[in-house]
C-alpha cells in the first residue's frame, strides 16, 4: 500500500488538496524540522532543574513515539525505574523551562519552515480555503515557531488552532482532529491533513480525515501505507508551483 501511495505522486495530490474545504496542519516535523531544538531544550531544562538526565539523539528518537513533552518526561522516568516518580508540579516546572528555552532557540532564526510550506499556505488562502492546526505540542511552542516564521499576526490566518493540552488524549488518539473538525464545523471528508508521522497519520485516519504525508527527518521511514499520498516535502506539489505562477509579478 505504501508503494502505491508513493507511485501516485505529487501530481495526483494536487487535485486532492484543491478540493479540500480546509487544510489541517501538524506542526513539529510537518511545518518545520523542530525536533532537534526540542531535544536541546529538554536537556537544558533537565540541567537547570538539577536532573542527571541527558537525551541523546538515539534516545530522543525512541521517546518521540510518546506524544507530548510532559508525557515523554514521564515515560523516561518510568524507564529509569526511579522512585518516587516526578510530581505533576515537577513535570510542569520542567516543561515551563523547556518551553521558554525552545522559544529562545527559535527566536535566533535557526528553524525556517520546510520547503513549500509558505507557498502552500499562500496558495490555499488565495483559493479561499480555510487553514487549521492540530498538534500535540503546546500553544507556546506553536507561537514561538510561527511568530518567527510568519509574523506576529500569524494566528489570524488560521480558523482553528488546537494544541495537545486542549484535548484529553494526544495522538495517536483522534481527539485533536475531532476537536479541530468541531471548531471548523466541517465534516472529515471536507478536510485534508498534512502530517509527518505514523502517530499523526493514525490519529487523523481514526477521525476519518484523508492524509498527505510530508516525510520529516525523524519519521521518514515509518509506515505510511494508510496515507493518500507520501511526499518528501511540500515543494513537490504542483498546486504550490501553479498557484504561485498565477500570482501577478511585481512591477
N, C-alpha and C positions, 0 to 999 in steps of 0.2 A: 504493500500500500504506500509506503514511504517513497519508493522508487517511482510509483505512478504519480504521486503528488509532485515530485521533482520534475518529472517529464512534462507536466502541463506548463510549467514555467511562468515567467512574468507576463507574457503577452495575454494569457488567459486570466491572470489575476486582475488585469486592467478592468475588464467589464464587471467583475465581481465587486471591486472597490467602487466603481462609478454608480452601481445600482444601490449601494447601501444608503440608508437614510442617515446613519450615524456611524462614525469610525470610533472605536473604543481602544485606547492605547494602554498597555502596560508601561511601566517606567524603567526600572533598572534592567539593563541589558537590551531593552527594546528602543527606548528613546536615546539612551547614551550608555556607554560601557563604564558603568559606575562601580562595579563590584570591587575593584582593587582599592578605590578610595574608601569604600565602606570597610574593607578589611583593615586598612591603615587606621581608620577612625576607631574601630573596635579595639585594636591593640593600644592606641593612645588612651582610651578610656580605662582599660584594664590597668595600665601603668599608673595613671592618675589616681585610681581607686585603691592601689596597693595590692592588686591581684597578681599572682605569679602565673599569668596566662599569656600565651602568645599564639595567635592563629597564623601559621604559615599558609602558603597558597594551597598546598595539597589538602590540609585540614579544613581550610575555609571552603574549598570546593565541595568537600563532603558535607559540611554543615549547611551549605546552601540548599540541600534537599529539604531542610526545615525552613519553612517560610516564616518571615517576620524576625526582626532583630532580637526582640525580647525572648521569643520562643527559642531562637538559636542559642542564646546565652544559657537558657535553662537546659537545653539539650546537651550543651557542652558540659555543664556542671554534673548532669546525670551520668555522662560518660566517664567523668573523672571519679565518680563514686565517693565524693567528699561530703561529709556530714558536718553541720546541718546544711540544708540547701539554702541558696541565696534567697533572702526575703523579697517580697514584692517591692519594698522600698529600695532595696539594694539594686534590683533589676531596673527600676525606674530611674534611679540616680545614674547608673552606668549608661543607660540609654540616653539620658539628657546630655551627659558629657560627650558621648559618641556623636550624637546628632549635631551638637554645636561645633565639634571639630570637623565633621564632614562638611558642614556649611563653610567653614574657613577654607578647606581644601578646594571646594568647588569655586569659591569666590576668586581664586587665583587664575581662573580661566583655563584650567588644565583639562577640563572634561567637556569637550564640544559634543553637540548632538551627532548621532550617527549619520552616515551618508543617506541622503534622500528624505530625512525626517522633515526638515523645514520646508522643502519643496512640496511634500505630500500634504502637510498642514495647510500651506497656502493654496494648493490646488483644490483641496476639499472645501475650504472657505469660499473660494471663487465659484464653486458649483453649488453652494448653499447647503452643503452637508453639515450636520452637527458633529461636534467633537466631544469626546469624553475621556476620562482617565479612570482606570480601575487597577489598583495596585495593592500589594501587601506592605509597601513602605509607608512612612508617616507623612503627614501633611507638611511637616517641617522640611523633610528631605526633598519632597516634590518642589516646594517653594524655592529651596536653595538652588536646585538644579535649573528650574525653568525661569526663575528671575534672572539668572546669569545668562541663559541661552536665548530667551525670548523677550526679556524686558520686564519691568516691574508690574505691568498690567497684563501679564500673561494669562492670568486666571479668567479674564473677561472673554477669552477666546473659546473657553470650554463650557459646555452646557451642564456637565456633571463631573465632579471630582470626588471619587470615592477611594479612601485610603484604608489601610489594614485595620486601624482602630475604629473604623466606622461600622464594622460588621463583627458578628460573633465568631465566625470561623474563617480562617485565611485559606488561600489557595493551598491545595487543590480542591477545597470545598468551593462550591459555586457562589457563595454568599455575595462576594464583592461584585460579581457580574449581575446577579439578580437585583441587587440594590441599584446598580447603575441603570439597568433597564427600567426599574420603577421610577427613578428620578427623570429619566428621559421620556417616560410614558410611551415607550416603543416596544414592539414585540421582538423576540430574539431573531427571527428571520429577517427583520428590517435592518439589522446591525451587522457590523463586521469587527472582529477583534484582531489587533496586531499584537503578537506575543513573541517571546523568545525562548520559553522553557516548557518542558513537558508538564510541570505542575500548572503553569498558566493555561496550557492547551487543555488539560483535563478540566480545570475549573470552568473555562468558557464553554467547553463541549457539554459539561453537565448542565449548564444554563441554557443549552440549545443554540448557542451563537456560533456561526462559522468562524474559522480562524485562519489567518495568514501568519506564518512563522517567518521572522527575520532572524537568522542564526546569530547568536552572540558568542563571544569568546569562551565563556564558561560553559554554556549549554549546547554548543553547536552540534555535538554528536549524540544528543538524546533522541529518543524515538518520537518522531513527529508524524507517524502514519495516519493519525486522525485529522491532520490539518488539511485544509483545502489546497493550500499552496505553501511551498517552502522556498524562501529566497535567502541569498547571502546577506543582502541589505536592501533597503527600500529604494535605492537609486536604480535598481534593476527594473523598476516598474515603468511601463510605457506611459501610464497615466501621469506620472511625475514629469516626464520629458514633454509629452504632448500638451499638457495644460500649461507648462511653463512657456512653451513655444508660442502659445496663443496670446500671451500677455504682450501688450504693446511695448516696443523698445523705447527707452528714454531718448529724448532728442538732445 
